Amino acid sequence: MRPQERARGFRKQRKVRKKYAAHPQRTFIALYLAFCFAPAIPAQTPAANPARPTVTNPATLPPVGYLQFEQGYLGSIASPETASQYGINQVTKIAVASHLMLQVQTQPFAASRASSDIASSLASGDVLLGAQAVLFLPNTSAAENSNANTPAHLRITKPTIAFGYLGRVHAGTTPDIDQGGYANSLVLLVSGDIGAFHYDSNYIANEQTSTDPSAEGASARTVRRAQLAQTLSVNHPLFSPSLQLSVELYHFTQPFVFNDDAGHSVHHANLVDSLFALGYSLRPNLVLDGGFSHGFTSTSTRWQSFAGFTYLLPHRLWPAKNQAKS
């Protein structure tokens, strides 16, 4: 390299260093993105296990020791409490053992507009902490042997069964849409395969809370009600194994909803919604998704749209047992 070219290169490097020294947050963001999205060897990259964008969560867990991030946009129109709401949801998960996963769910930002308002209000949602334990994990090799002589479209695998819990550790100020918020949630999760179809089903019992409207100030008391829900999601490859079509149907009781989006009084409110989504595996550890849902009852959110991604960090936080021994 000529002396002039070498001198120009040194000057350029000094400018870059000065730029990032003046803005340390840029350095952090650049290093974080480089660490997360650095190319990994496909054979060593574990596959993500997305729960989004469906309401139903899978009974199966992400690979042990890897952080999984699920984030995206959610928009809703014509809900009992809001005329519209647009926000960001984020879930972080990590399986600490083959049968146990820890997770945190947040809604960092949401813009909501009530039916009587013109402007939107900005706020954040609840912060939830929880765990999921696998109660029954079928033997994969045994299932393959038992289905060896069965046509692919007739093969039925034993389901994975899990139990989950979520608890609210911080109450947000964002208005809830049709499902409402909850203080505690218990979930029974079932996942399996029938031919080329994969299904996930959840059976949910939530504890919802509200303030008694008949009392004010210090005399106001908290009212607790049980919310029950059932969900079923089925997905199937579309044109390619990397592209999955998901169809979902879910039902939630609404113990604290007394009026629909038009203001009419409703007794024993229930929501029944359908959801359609596409998921595309850009890489084994990176899955993009998008879709919409439609509500059928008068207290359901009329339309919801969503888009986001699931990313499994391709760096194990601690070595596997066989690696530690070696």
TORBALUM-336753 format. One line per 8 residues: number of its first residue (from 0); for each residue x, y, z of N, C-alpha, C. Coordinates in pm, whole numbers. Example, Ala and Ser with C-alpha at 12.3 -4.5 7.8 and 13.67 -1.06 7.14 Angstrom:
! TORBALUM-336753
0> 1319:-569:780:1230:-450:780:1320:-330:780; 1285:-225:708:1367:-106:714:1290:3:787 .
END
This chain:
! TORBALUM-336753
0> 85:-119:0:0:0:0:90:125:0; 54:223:-80:131:346:-88:115:428:40; 219:511:73:209:594:196:88:684:198; 51:742:79:-66:831:75:-194:754:108; -209:632:52:-329:551:77:-335:508:224; -217:472:281:-214:432:421:-255:549:512; -208:669:479:-242:787:559:-391:817:552; -451:804:431:-596:826:418:-673:723:500 .
8> -626:599:500:-693:494:579:-688:523:727; -573:570:778:-562:604:919:-655:719:955; -662:821:867:-750:935:895:-896:890:901; -937:799:812:-1075:749:810:-1107:672:938; -1010:589:985:-1032:514:1107:-1047:607:1227; -963:716:1231:-972:810:1342:-1108:879:1345; -1162:912:1225:-1295:976:1218:-1403:883:1273; -1396:754:1237:-1495:657:1285:-1487:643:1436 .
16> -1360:636:1489:-1344:623:1634:-1398:746:1706; -1371:866:1652:-1421:988:1714:-1574:991:1712; -1634:944:1602:-1780:946:1588:-1845:861:1697; -1793:739:1719:-1854:651:1817:-1812:687:1960; -1695:753:1976:-1656:800:2109:-1748:912:2154; -1793:996:2060:-1884:1106:2094:-2026:1057:2122; -2061:938:2071:-2196:882:2091:-2182:738:2140; -2157:717:2269:-2137:581:2319:-2257:491:2298 .
24> -2381:548:2293:-2496:464:2270:-2493:399:2132; -2434:469:2034:-2420:408:1902:-2326:289:1907; -2222:301:1987:-2128:189:2001:-2199:68:2059; -2281:91:2164:-2353:-19:2228:-2449:-86:2129; -2527:-4:2056:-2623:-60:1960:-2552:-138:1851; -2440:-83:1801:-2367:-151:1695:-2312:-285:1743; -2255:-287:1864:-2201:-412:1918:-2312:-513:1944; -2427:-464:1996:-2539:-555:2023:-2591:-619:1895 .
32> -2608:-538:1789:-2658:-592:1663:-2556:-688:1601; -2429:-653:1611:-2326:-741:1556:-2324:-873:1630; -2346:-869:1762:-2345:-991:1843:-2466:-1078:1813; -2584:-1015:1801:-2707:-1091:1781:-2718:-1148:1641; -2682:-1069:1541:-2707:-1109:1404:-2580:-1152:1331; -2475:-1184:1406:-2354:-1234:1343:-2384:-1368:1277; -2331:-1395:1158:-2355:-1521:1090:-2309:-1638:1175; -2389:-1741:1181:-2355:-1862:1255:-2354:-1980:1161 .
40> -2277:-2081:1195:-2270:-2201:1112:-2404:-2272:1120; -2471:-2299:1006:-2605:-2357:1010:-2613:-2483:1095; -2508:-2569:1090:-2512:-2694:1164:-2512:-2669:1315; -2461:-2554:1360:-2454:-2523:1501:-2565:-2429:1546; -2647:-2384:1455:-2754:-2290:1488:-2880:-2366:1527; -2926:-2358:1652:-3050:-2426:1690:-3170:-2354:1632; -3280:-2424:1623:-3402:-2366:1565:-3484:-2296:1672; -3542:-2184:1635:-3633:-2111:1726:-3764:-2188:1740 .
48> -3835:-2160:1848:-3965:-2223:1873:-4068:-2114:1899; -4120:-2050:1790:-4206:-1932:1808:-4339:-1965:1876; -4380:-1876:1965:-4516:-1881:2019:-4604:-1779:1949; -4546:-1667:1903:-4620:-1567:1830:-4637:-1613:1685; -4733:-1562:1610:-4821:-1452:1649:-4956:-1498:1703; -4974:-1628:1724:-5102:-1678:1772:-5119:-1650:1920; -5244:-1650:1966:-5273:-1638:2109:-5228:-1765:2180; -5241:-1878:2114:-5203:-2007:2169:-5051:-2019:2179 .
56> -5003:-2069:2292:-4861:-2095:2312:-4833:-2244:2298; -4717:-2282:2244:-4685:-2425:2231:-4644:-2485:2365; -4669:-2616:2379:-4627:-2687:2500:-4478:-2715:2498; -4418:-2719:2379:-4275:-2744:2366:-4194:-2619:2403; -4066:-2639:2435:-3980:-2530:2481:-3871:-2499:2380; -3811:-2379:2387:-3694:-2348:2303:-3575:-2434:2346; -3468:-2438:2266:-3348:-2512:2305:-3293:-2463:2439; -3243:-2556:2519:-3195:-2523:2653:-3071:-2434:2645 .
64> -3074:-2326:2723:-2958:-2239:2735:-2951:-2125:2637; -3050:-2112:2548:-3050:-2006:2447:-3162:-1906:2476; -3129:-1777:2471:-3231:-1674:2485:-3314:-1664:2358; -3445:-1658:2375:-3534:-1640:2260:-3615:-1512:2280; -3614:-1426:2177:-3686:-1299:2180:-3801:-1305:2080; -3920:-1266:2127:-4039:-1260:2042:-4095:-1118:2054; -4094:-1045:1944:-4140:-907:1950:-4212:-869:1821; -4300:-772:1833:-4373:-730:1714:-4475:-623:1744 .
72> -4543:-584:1638:-4645:-479:1641:-4782:-544:1652; -4872:-480:1727:-5010:-525:1737:-5101:-404:1728; -5195:-408:1634:-5293:-300:1618:-5434:-354:1629; -5523:-276:1688:-5662:-320:1703:-5757:-206:1673; -5876:-242:1624:-5980:-145:1589:-6112:-192:1649; -6186:-99:1712:-6320:-125:1765:-6319:-233:1871; -6261:-201:1986:-6260:-287:2103:-6354:-227:2207; -6401:-304:2306:-6494:-247:2405:-6440:-124:2478 .
80> -6309:-119:2507:-6251:-7:2582:-6183:96:2494; -6145:61:2373:-6072:154:2286:-6127:150:2145; -6126:269:2080:-6162:273:1939:-6048:219:1854; -5923:243:1900:-5807:189:1831:-5691:183:1928; -5598:92:1902:-5477:81:1982:-5367:21:1896; -5246:81:1905:-5131:33:1830:-5013:28:1925; -4949:-86:1935:-4841:-99:2032:-4739:-203:1994; -4640:-216:2082:-4531:-312:2065:-4534:-410:2181 .
88> -4523:-539:2150:-4517:-644:2251:-4381:-712:2247; -4332:-754:2364:-4202:-821:2369:-4205:-932:2473; -4154:-1049:2433:-4145:-1165:2523:-4003:-1219:2515; -3942:-1242:2631:-3809:-1303:2638:-3822:-1435:2712; -3765:-1542:2653:-3776:-1675:2711:-3639:-1740:2719; -3624:-1829:2815:-3505:-1913:2821:-3541:-2044:2891; -3506:-2154:2827:-3525:-2286:2888:-3401:-2318:2971; -3418:-2329:3102:-3306:-2357:3191:-3282:-2507:3206 .
96> -3378:-2587:3160:-3367:-2732:3158:-3459:-2784:3049; -3447:-2911:3018:-3527:-2966:2908:-3676:-2965:2939; -3713:-2950:3068:-3854:-2951:3106:-3897:-2821:3175; -3813:-2716:3174:-3848:-2594:3247:-3802:-2470:3171; -3893:-2374:3154:-3864:-2248:3085:-3910:-2131:3171; -3831:-2023:3172:-3866:-1898:3237:-3894:-1792:3132; -3983:-1698:3160:-4016:-1596:3061:-4061:-1467:3126; -4046:-1357:3051:-4096:-1226:3092:-4168:-1165:2973 .
104> -4287:-1109:2997:-4368:-1047:2891:-4389:-900:2924; -4372:-814:2824:-4390:-670:2844:-4460:-609:2723; -4518:-493:2746:-4571:-409:2639:-4508:-270:2658; -4389:-248:2600:-4316:-123:2627:-4388:3:2583; -4474:-9:2482:-4534:112:2425:-4668:78:2363; -4766:169:2380:-4896:155:2314:-4960:292:2302; -5020:317:2187:-5097:441:2163:-5243:402:2151; -5325:452:2243:-5466:414:2251:-5555:535:2233 .
112> -5671:512:2172:-5768:619:2153:-5905:568:2193; -5969:637:2287:-6104:601:2329:-6205:645:2223; -6325:589:2229:-6427:619:2128:-6466:766:2127; -6461:830:2243:-6503:971:2252:-6389:1069:2233; -6266:1021:2213:-6150:1109:2201:-6103:1118:2057; -6037:1229:2028:-5976:1248:1896:-5828:1212:1901; -5762:1257:2008:-5618:1231:2022:-5594:1097:2091; -5474:1041:2069:-5434:915:2130:-5352:942:2255 .
120> -5362:851:2351:-5281:859:2473:-5170:755:2465; -5051:792:2512:-4935:703:2509:-4910:647:2648; -4885:515:2655:-4861:451:2784:-4793:317:2760; -4763:248:2869:-4704:114:2860:-4797:15:2930; -4779:-112:2898:-4865:-216:2953:-4804:-288:3071; -4866:-401:3109:-4822:-479:3224:-4688:-548:3198; -4620:-581:3308:-4501:-665:3303:-4534:-795:3375; -4516:-907:3306:-4552:-1038:3360:-4429:-1127:3366 .
128> -4417:-1203:3474:-4311:-1302:3489:-4377:-1438:3505; -4312:-1541:3450:-4372:-1673:3461:-4277:-1785:3427; -4332:-1905:3433:-4255:-2026:3403:-4346:-2127:3336; -4284:-2220:3264:-4359:-2327:3198:-4283:-2458:3218; -4353:-2559:3266:-4292:-2689:3293:-4357:-2794:3205; -4276:-2875:3139:-4326:-2984:3055:-4358:-3103:3145; -4483:-3148:3142:-4526:-3261:3225:-4506:-3394:3153; -4523:-3394:3022:-4506:-3517:2944:-4442:-3483:2810 .
136> -4329:-3546:2781:-4257:-3526:2656:-4244:-3661:2588; -4314:-3685:2476:-4312:-3817:2413:-4173:-3854:2361; -4148:-3983:2356:-4022:-4035:2303:-4026:-4028:2151; -3943:-3941:2092:-3946:-3919:1948:-3908:-4043:1869; -3804:-4112:1913:-3758:-4231:1841:-3862:-4341:1844; -3928:-4357:1959:-4034:-4459:1968:-4150:-4425:1877; -4185:-4294:1868:-4295:-4253:1780:-4260:-4279:1634; -4134:-4254:1596:-4092:-4278:1459:-4099:-4426:1425 .
144> -4061:-4511:1519:-4065:-4656:1494:-4209:-4706:1482; -4298:-4654:1567:-4438:-4698:1563:-4509:-4651:1438; -4463:-4539:1378:-4526:-4484:1258:-4453:-4524:1130; -4359:-4617:1141:-4277:-4651:1025:-4359:-4703:908; -4463:-4781:937:-4544:-4840:830:-4677:-4769:809; -4693:-4654:871:-4818:-4578:858:-4800:-4466:756; -4896:-4448:664:-4885:-4337:567:-4869:-4204:638; -4792:-4115:575:-4758:-3987:640:-4882:-3908:679 .
152> -4986:-3907:594:-5104:-3825:621:-5192:-3884:732; -5162:-4007:778:-5239:-4069:884:-5163:-4080:1016; -5038:-4034:1020:-4957:-4046:1140:-5003:-3949:1248; -5017:-4001:1367:-5057:-3921:1483:-4955:-3942:1593; -4895:-3834:1641:-4796:-3843:1746:-4860:-3819:1882; -4798:-3875:1985:-4843:-3845:2121:-4815:-3698:2151; -4907:-3631:2218:-4888:-3486:2240:-4789:-3456:2353; -4726:-3341:2343:-4648:-3284:2453:-4745:-3207:2542 .
160> -4735:-3227:2673:-4825:-3163:2769:-4742:-3081:2867; -4782:-2958:2890:-4708:-2868:2979:-4805:-2787:3063; -4750:-2729:3170:-4828:-2643:3259:-4753:-2512:3277; -4823:-2399:3269:-4758:-2270:3277:-4825:-2177:3377; -4746:-2080:3425:-4797:-1977:3516:-4738:-1842:3479; -4821:-1737:3483:-4777:-1600:3463:-4836:-1513:3573; -4753:-1424:3630:-4800:-1333:3733:-4759:-1190:3701; -4845:-1095:3730:-4817:-954:3703:-4730:-897:3814 .
168> -4615:-839:3775:-4524:-777:3872:-4527:-625:3860; -4584:-573:3752:-4599:-429:3735:-4724:-402:3654; -4811:-317:3706:-4937:-285:3636:-4915:-165:3545; -4943:-184:3417:-4931:-75:3322:-5055:12:3320; -5049:118:3243:-5162:212:3234:-5231:209:3098; -5187:121:3009:-5251:108:2879:-5387:41:2892; -5494:95:2830:-5624:28:2835:-5616:-111:2772; -5690:-205:2831:-5691:-342:2778:-5787:-352:2661 .
176> -5755:-443:2568:-5850:-472:2461:-5940:-586:2507; -6002:-658:2416:-6112:-747:2453:-6075:-856:2554; -5953:-910:2549:-5916:-1018:2642:-5897:-968:2783; -5859:-840:2798:-5837:-784:2930:-5704:-827:2990; -5664:-758:3097:-5543:-794:3168:-5574:-891:3281; -5468:-941:3346:-5490:-1035:3456:-5375:-1024:3555; -5406:-1060:3681:-5305:-1058:3786:-5229:-1190:3792; -5299:-1300:3767:-5239:-1433:3767:-5303:-1517:3657 .
184> -5225:-1608:3601:-5276:-1692:3493:-5218:-1833:3504; -5306:-1933:3495:-5267:-2073:3490:-5306:-2129:3354; -5213:-2204:3291:-5237:-2251:3155:-5198:-2399:3144; -5285:-2478:3085:-5253:-2615:3046:-5232:-2614:2895; -5115:-2661:2850:-5077:-2653:2709:-5061:-2793:2652; -5112:-2813:2530:-5103:-2941:2460:-5059:-2915:2316; -4957:-2989:2270:-4907:-2973:2133:-4879:-3110:2074; -4911:-3127:1945:-4887:-3254:1878:-4899:-3241:1728 .
192> -4892:-3354:1659:-4898:-3358:1514:-4998:-3462:1468; -5071:-3427:1364:-5161:-3520:1296:-5129:-3510:1148; -5059:-3610:1094:-5013:-3602:956:-4919:-3485:938; -4946:-3402:837:-4864:-3283:811:-4912:-3161:889; -5014:-3180:974:-5068:-3068:1052:-5010:-3072:1194; -4973:-2954:1243:-4929:-2939:1382:-5035:-2858:1456; -5067:-2899:1578:-5167:-2826:1655:-5113:-2790:1793; -5160:-2675:1843:-5134:-2630:1980:-5269:-2590:2040 .
200> -5290:-2628:2165:-5416:-2594:2231:-5386:-2552:2374; -5456:-2448:2421:-5439:-2397:2556:-5572:-2394:2629; -5566:-2423:2760:-5683:-2414:2847:-5642:-2324:2964; -5705:-2207:2973:-5654:-2097:3054:-5753:-2060:3164; -5698:-2031:3284:-5777:-1975:3395:-5702:-1853:3445; -5762:-1734:3427:-5701:-1608:3468:-5774:-1549:3588; -5698:-1476:3670:-5758:-1396:3777:-5755:-1251:3732; -5873:-1196:3705:-5883:-1056:3665:-5929:-973:3784 .
208> -5881:-849:3790:-5915:-760:3901:-5968:-628:3849; -6053:-566:3928:-6107:-433:3894:-6148:-364:4023; -6164:-232:4017:-6206:-154:4133:-6358:-144:4135; -6416:-167:4250:-6561:-158:4265:-6607:-15:4235; -6689:4:4129:-6732:141:4093:-6826:204:4193; -6887:125:4283:-6982:180:4379:-6913:246:4498; -6779:220:4513:-6705:280:4624:-6597:372:4569; -6564:477:4643:-6465:573:4598:-6362:599:4707 .
216> -6245:648:4664:-6140:688:4756:-6086:571:4836; -6066:594:4966:-6006:492:5052:-6095:370:5069; -6227:390:5051:-6320:278:5070:-6330:189:4947; -6265:229:4837:-6271:148:4715:-6205:13:4739; -6268:-93:4695:-6214:-227:4715:-6190:-293:4580; -6099:-389:4580:-6064:-461:4459:-6156:-582:4442; -6213:-594:4324:-6301:-706:4292:-6224:-803:4204; -6232:-931:4236:-6162:-1035:4161:-6263:-1127:4094 .
224> -6236:-1161:3968:-6320:-1252:3893:-6234:-1351:3816; -6288:-1468:3791:-6218:-1570:3714:-6253:-1557:3566; -6153:-1564:3482:-6172:-1564:3337:-6125:-1698:3283; -6209:-1763:3204:-6176:-1893:3145:-6162:-1878:2993; -6069:-1954:2937:-6043:-1942:2793:-5998:-2075:2736; -6030:-2095:2609:-5986:-2213:2534:-5937:-2166:2397; -5824:-2219:2354:-5768:-2180:2225:-5724:-2304:2148; -5728:-2295:2016:-5680:-2403:1929:-5617:-2340:1805 .
232> -5491:-2374:1781:-5418:-2325:1664:-5366:-2444:1584; -5385:-2439:1453:-5338:-2545:1363:-5255:-2481:1253; -5137:-2537:1225:-5056:-2484:1116:-5012:-2595:1023; -4980:-2554:900:-4948:-2649:792:-4852:-2580:696; -4753:-2652:641:-4662:-2590:542:-4738:-2542:420; -4695:-2429:366:-4759:-2371:248:-4652:-2353:140; -4654:-2438:39:-4560:-2435:-73:-4419:-2479:-34; -4378:-2453:90:-4242:-2483:134:-4244:-2507:285 .
240> -4157:-2596:337:-4150:-2616:482:-4114:-2488:557; -4049:-2393:490:-4010:-2268:556:-4127:-2173:574; -4235:-2193:499:-4353:-2106:505:-4468:-2182:569; -4518:-2131:681:-4624:-2198:756:-4749:-2110:761; -4864:-2172:739:-4993:-2106:753:-5056:-2150:883; -5096:-2053:967:-5159:-2083:1095:-5303:-2032:1095; -5393:-2116:1143:-5535:-2080:1159:-5572:-2109:1303; -5636:-2012:1368:-5664:-2026:1511:-5805:-1981:1543 .
248> -5863:-2045:1645:-5993:-2007:1699:-5979:-2003:1851; -6026:-1893:1914:-6015:-1886:2059:-6136:-1819:2121; -6162:-1856:2247:-6278:-1806:2322:-6232:-1763:2460; -6274:-1643:2504:-6245:-1591:2637:-6375:-1540:2699; -6398:-1572:2826:-6505:-1504:2899:-6456:-1364:2936; -6550:-1271:2958:-6516:-1132:2987:-6594:-1084:3110; -6548:-1120:3228:-6626:-1089:3350:-6639:-941:3381; -6550:-855:3329:-6556:-712:3358:-6596:-629:3237 .
256> -6651:-692:3135:-6701:-619:3018:-6854:-617:3025; -6910:-496:3029:-7056:-482:3044:-7119:-407:2927; -7035:-355:2836:-7086:-283:2719:-7002:-320:2598; -7066:-320:2479:-6990:-346:2358:-6931:-215:2307; -6865:-219:2190:-6798:-99:2140:-6897:11:2101; -7026:-24:2084:-7129:76:2052:-7195:133:2177; -7157:83:2295:-7214:134:2420:-7336:60:2467; -7377:-46:2400:-7495:-123:2441:-7460:-216:2556 .
264> -7552:-230:2649:-7530:-315:2766:-7526:-463:2726; -7433:-538:2786:-7415:-680:2755:-7405:-757:2886; -7477:-868:2896:-7469:-955:3012:-7393:-1082:2974; -7306:-1127:3063:-7225:-1248:3041:-7149:-1237:2908; -7063:-1139:2901:-6988:-1114:2777:-6887:-1225:2750; -6874:-1259:2622:-6777:-1356:2575:-6721:-1308:2442; -6596:-1339:2418:-6538:-1308:2287:-6504:-1439:2217; -6526:-1442:2088:-6487:-1553:2002:-6420:-1493:1881 .
272> -6292:-1525:1861:-6214:-1467:1752:-6150:-1575:1667; -6125:-1542:1542:-6046:-1628:1453:-5922:-1552:1412; -5815:-1626:1383:-5687:-1565:1350:-5625:-1639:1232; -5562:-1563:1142:-5491:-1619:1027:-5353:-1554:1020; -5250:-1636:1007:-5114:-1582:1010:-5023:-1664:921; -4916:-1598:874:-4809:-1665:799:-4679:-1647:876; -4600:-1753:879:-4469:-1747:941:-4364:-1799:843; -4254:-1726:830:-4149:-1765:735:-4015:-1775:807 .
280> -3951:-1891:796:-3820:-1912:858:-3711:-1859:766; -3664:-1739:796:-3556:-1680:719:-3427:-1756:744; -3406:-1794:869:-3299:-1882:912:-3358:-1972:1020; -3291:-2082:1056:-3349:-2167:1161:-3381:-2092:1289; -3300:-1991:1322:-3320:-1918:1447:-3388:-1783:1429; -3439:-1755:1309:-3507:-1628:1282:-3633:-1653:1201; -3750:-1626:1261:-3879:-1652:1198:-3958:-1522:1192; -4001:-1483:1072:-4083:-1363:1052:-4231:-1403:1049 .
288> -4319:-1315:1094:-4462:-1349:1095:-4546:-1225:1069; -4672:-1250:1033:-4768:-1144:1010:-4905:-1202:986; -5008:-1124:1015:-5143:-1174:992:-5248:-1082:1053; -5370:-1137:1071:-5481:-1058:1125:-5577:-1150:1197; -5662:-1091:1280:-5768:-1166:1348:-5898:-1087:1339; -6009:-1159:1349:-6142:-1098:1339:-6230:-1150:1451; -6302:-1057:1517:-6392:-1094:1625:-6534:-1116:1577; -6604:-1214:1639:-6739:-1250:1595:-6848:-1198:1688 .
296> -6816:-1177:1818:-6920:-1132:1910:-6918:-979:1922; -7021:-924:1984:-7031:-778:1995:-6927:-718:2089; -6866:-800:2175:-6762:-751:2266:-6622:-793:2222; -6610:-856:2106:-6480:-887:2051:-6422:-764:1982; -6289:-754:1980:-6225:-653:1896:-6254:-688:1751; -6305:-588:1676:-6351:-619:1541:-6236:-670:1453; -6124:-596:1450:-6009:-637:1369:-5880:-613:1446; -5787:-705:1431:-5652:-688:1484:-5552:-726:1375 .
304> -5442:-652:1368:-5335:-684:1274:-5204:-693:1351; -5111:-772:1302:-4986:-791:1375:-4876:-832:1278; -4754:-802:1316:-4635:-841:1240:-4517:-836:1335; -4423:-927:1318:-4308:-929:1407:-4214:-1042:1372; -4132:-1080:1468:-4035:-1187:1444:-3997:-1254:1575; -3947:-1377:1563:-3891:-1453:1674:-3744:-1478:1643; -3657:-1443:1737:-3514:-1458:1715:-3451:-1534:1832; -3384:-1644:1801:-3312:-1722:1900:-3165:-1684:1893 .
312> -3114:-1627:2001:-2975:-1585:2005:-2884:-1707:1985; -2800:-1711:1880:-2723:-1832:1849:-2597:-1848:1934; -2605:-1807:2059:-2492:-1820:2150:-2545:-1874:2282; -2504:-1995:2318:-2550:-2057:2442:-2493:-1980:2561; -2579:-1953:2661:-2536:-1876:2776:-2447:-1954:2870; -2458:-2086:2868:-2369:-2171:2948:-2344:-2300:2870; -2229:-2365:2891:-2197:-2484:2813:-2289:-2601:2847; -2309:-2686:2748:-2387:-2808:2771:-2308:-2902:2863 .
320> -2375:-3001:2922:-2310:-3092:3017:-2193:-3165:2954; -2212:-3214:2830:-2104:-3287:2766:-1986:-3196:2732; -2014:-3066:2702:-1907:-2971:2676:-1834:-2937:2805; -1909:-2924:2916:-1845:-2891:3044:-1752:-3004:3089; -1795:-3129:3068:-1711:-3242:3109:-1583:-3251:3026; -1597:-3223:2894:-1479:-3229:2809:-1383:-3113:2837 .
END
